[in-house]
């Protein structure tokens, strides 16, 4: 049974006339009569009687009229919800990002996205890499930009940038007197690290392990929850640390800290874009990937 037939039936009853219903719906009166006849035959019962020149509903007709109106109402509600979801799907995107990508990659990306399509709206969630992967798992974000690669095969993962951690110290720190700095020079220094789940922390500790330096060999002074908190703490003299080159170069430029490389340790890492493979057909995700590669 077609929705059009139900709409015609409702219009006939509401107007009280086949001709008026035909006029309002922009069709011929015979077409209206044919639709009512089809509905009658489909349900195998009389729905409308004509008494004294007026249309009267039979008991079955009353049931059809009542339920047909509900069916049309439910259909319109469904269409509205689908359109709303389509609008959300195609014109807005929720991106989860760890700290460094949110500050040094996303602003340029969002500007490109807006220029490409001014109607697109973006919503950003920022946290450490582990938190963002959890949000992707829960479906709270469409894609993520993080400092280490999600291992679950249900995610499509693309490398988007390479980063390098730089040693930062307070200005005029004793390490600045050295022509070259090596890993053993750091053993007795107060070291500041990021929280568990941070991509920066993982890259730093992984590099220490590769250099033969165990966690217990380090003099961990404090654990802090963001790159900016690390830089501020180093600036105040609390200790030394490693942060992304994106952040260290800016902090050095404004005279907040000193920036160095450690000669015998390679503090490289990568940033990744990841999304659930069931969203491979998403036009917005494809657009984001294209803009990142431009």
C-alpha positions in Angstrom: 0.0 0.0 0.0 1.3 3.4 -1.0 1.5 6.4 1.3 0.0 8.4 -1.5 -3.2 6.3 -1.3 -3.5 6.9 2.4 -3.0 10.7 1.9 -5.7 10.8 -0.7 -8.1 8.9 1.6 -7.4 11.3 4.4 -7.9 14.3 2.1 -11.2 13.0 0.8 -12.5 12.6 4.4 -11.1 16.0 5.6 -12.7 17.9 2.6 -15.9 15.8 2.5 -15.7 15.6 -1.3 -13.9 13.7 -4.0 -13.8 16.8 -6.2 -12.4 19.1 -3.5 -9.8 16.5 -2.6 -8.8 16.3 -6.3 -8.5 20.1 -6.5 -6.4 20.4 -3.4 -4.0 17.6 -4.5 -3.7 18.7 -8.1 -5.1 15.5 -9.6 -8.3 14.5 -11.5 -11.4 13.3 -9.7 -11.3 9.9 -11.5 -7.8 9.4 -10.1 -9.0 10.1 -6.6 -11.9 7.6 -7.1 -9.5 5.0 -8.4 -7.3 5.3 -5.3 -10.2 5.0 -2.9 -11.4 1.9 -4.8 -7.9 0.4 -4.7 -7.8 0.9 -0.9 -11.2 -0.6 -0.5 -10.2 -3.7 -2.6 -6.9 -4.0 -0.7 -8.7 -4.1 2.6 -11.6 -6.1 1.3 -14.2 -3.9 3.0 -16.3 -0.8 2.4 -14.7 2.3 3.9 -16.9 5.2 2.7 -20.7 5.5 2.2 -22.6 8.4 0.7 -25.7 9.4 2.6 -27.8 12.5 2.0 -25.0 13.8 -0.3 -22.4 13.5 2.3 -19.6 11.1 2.8 -19.8 8.9 5.9 -17.1 6.6 7.2 -18.0 3.0 8.0 -16.5 1.5 11.3 -13.7 0.0 9.2 -13.3 3.4 7.5 -12.9 5.2 10.8 -10.2 2.7 11.8 -8.4 3.3 8.5 -8.7 7.1 8.8 -7.3 7.2 12.3 -4.4 4.8 11.6 -3.6 6.4 8.2 -3.1 9.8 9.9 -0.8 8.2 12.4 1.1 6.4 9.7 1.6 9.7 7.8 2.6 11.4 11.0 5.2 8.7 11.8 6.5 8.8 8.3 7.0 12.6 8.4 8.7 12.2 11.8 11.0 9.5 10.3 11.9 11.7 7.3 12.7 14.6 9.6 15.0 12.5 11.8 16.7 11.0 8.7 17.2 14.5 7.2 18.6 15.7 10.6 21.0 12.7 10.7 22.0 13.3 7.1 22.7 16.9 7.8 24.8 16.0 10.8 26.6 13.3 8.8 27.4 15.4 5.8 27.7 18.9 7.2 29.3 18.5 10.6 32.2 16.4 11.9 33.4 15.6 15.4 37.2 15.3 15.7 39.1 13.9 18.7 42.6 15.1 19.0 45.6 14.8 21.4 47.1 18.1 22.5 49.8 18.7 19.9 47.7 18.0 16.8 44.9 20.1 18.3 47.2 23.1 18.6 49.5 22.7 15.5 47.7 20.6 12.9 43.9 21.1 13.5 43.8 24.9 13.1 45.1 24.9 9.6 43.0 21.8 8.7 39.8 23.4 10.0 40.6 26.6 8.1 41.0 24.6 4.9 37.8 22.7 5.6 35.8 25.8 6.1 37.2 27.4 3.0 36.4 24.3 1.0 32.8 24.3 2.3 31.7 27.2 4.5 28.6 25.3 5.7 30.6 22.5 7.4 30.6 22.7 11.2 33.4 21.1 13.2 33.4 20.0 16.9 36.7 19.3 18.6 37.4 17.0 21.6 40.9 17.3 23.1 42.5 14.9 25.5 45.4 12.4 25.6 45.8 9.8 22.9 44.3 7.0 24.9 41.2 9.0 25.8 40.7 9.9 22.1 41.0 6.2 21.1 38.4 5.4 23.7 36.1 8.1 22.3 36.5 6.6 18.9 35.6 3.2 20.3 32.5 4.6 21.9 31.4 6.4 18.7 31.6 9.8 20.3 33.9 11.1 17.5 34.1 10.6 13.8 37.9 10.5 13.6 40.9 11.1 15.7 44.4 12.7 15.4 46.7 11.1 17.9 50.3 10.5 18.9 50.4 6.7 18.7 48.8 4.2 16.3 45.5 2.4 17.4 46.1 -1.3 17.2 42.6 -2.6 16.6 42.1 -3.7 13.0 38.7 -2.2 12.8 40.3 1.2 12.5 41.7 2.6 9.3 44.9 4.4 10.3 46.9 6.9 8.2 50.2 8.5 9.1 49.8 12.3 8.8 52.9 13.9 10.2 56.2 13.2 11.8 57.3 14.8 15.1 60.5 14.9 17.1 60.7 15.5 20.9 63.1 18.1 22.0 64.7 18.5 25.4 63.6 21.7 27.1 65.3 23.2 30.2 65.0 26.4 32.2 66.9 29.4 30.8 70.6 29.4 31.9 70.4 25.8 33.0 73.7 24.0 33.5 73.0 21.7 30.6 73.2 24.7 28.3 76.9 24.9 29.1 77.5 21.6 27.3 78.4 21.6 23.6 76.6 18.2 23.3 74.1 16.6 25.5 73.9 12.8 26.0 71.3 10.6 27.7 73.6 9.9 30.7 73.7 13.7 31.3 70.0 13.5 32.3 70.3 10.7 35.0 70.4 13.1 37.9 68.1 15.8 36.6 64.6 16.4 37.8 62.5 15.0 35.0 58.9 16.1 34.3 56.7 13.7 32.4 53.2 13.6 30.9 50.3 11.6 32.3 49.7 7.9 31.4 48.0 7.7 28.0 49.9 10.6 26.5 51.6 10.0 23.2 54.5 12.3 24.2 55.0 10.2 27.4 54.9 7.0 25.4 57.4 8.3 22.8 59.8 9.6 25.5 59.8 6.4 27.6 60.1 4.2 24.5 63.2 6.1 23.4 64.7 5.8 26.9 64.2 2.1 26.9 65.8 1.8 23.5 68.8 3.7 24.9 69.0 1.2 27.8 67.6 3.6 30.4 64.9 2.1 32.6 62.0 4.0 34.2 63.5 3.4 37.7 66.8 5.0 36.5 64.9 8.3 36.0 64.5 10.9 38.6 60.8 11.7 38.0 60.0 14.9 39.8 56.4 15.5 38.6 53.7 14.2 36.3 51.7 16.8 34.5 48.6 16.7 32.3 49.4 18.9 29.3 52.2 20.1 27.1 51.6 23.7 28.3 51.8 22.6 31.9 55.1 20.9 31.2 56.5 24.0 29.6 55.3 26.3 32.4 56.8 24.0 35.0 60.2 23.9 33.2 60.1 27.6 32.8 59.6 28.0 36.5 62.6 25.8 37.2 60.9 22.7 38.5 62.8 20.4 36.2 63.5 19.4 32.6 61.4 17.5 30.1 60.8 16.5 26.5 58.0 18.0 24.4 57.1 18.1 20.7 59.3 20.3 18.5 56.1 22.1 17.5 55.7 23.3 21.1 59.4 23.6 22.1 60.3 25.9 19.1 57.5 28.3 20.0 58.4 28.3 23.7 62.0 29.0 22.8 61.1 31.7 20.4 59.4 33.6 23.2 62.3 33.1 25.6 60.4 30.8 28.0 62.8 27.8 27.8 66.0 26.5 26.2 65.7 23.8 23.6 68.2 21.0 22.9 68.7 17.7 21.1 70.1 14.6 22.9 72.8 13.2 20.7 72.5 9.5 21.4 68.7 9.1 21.5 66.3 9.5 18.6 63.1 11.0 20.0 61.0 10.6 16.8 57.3 9.8 16.7 54.4 10.1 14.3 50.9 11.5 14.3 48.1 9.4 13.0 44.5 9.9 11.7 42.2 7.0 12.6 38.6 6.3 12.0 36.3 3.3 12.1 36.3 1.2 8.9 32.5 1.2 8.8 32.7 5.0 8.0 34.9 4.5 4.9 32.1 6.0 2.7 32.0 9.2 4.8 32.4 12.1 2.4 33.6 14.4 5.2 36.3 12.0 6.4 37.5 11.6 2.8 37.5 15.4 2.5 39.6 15.7 5.7 42.1 13.1 4.5 42.4 14.9 1.2 43.0 18.3 2.8 45.7 16.8 5.1 47.5 15.5 2.1 47.3 18.8 0.1 
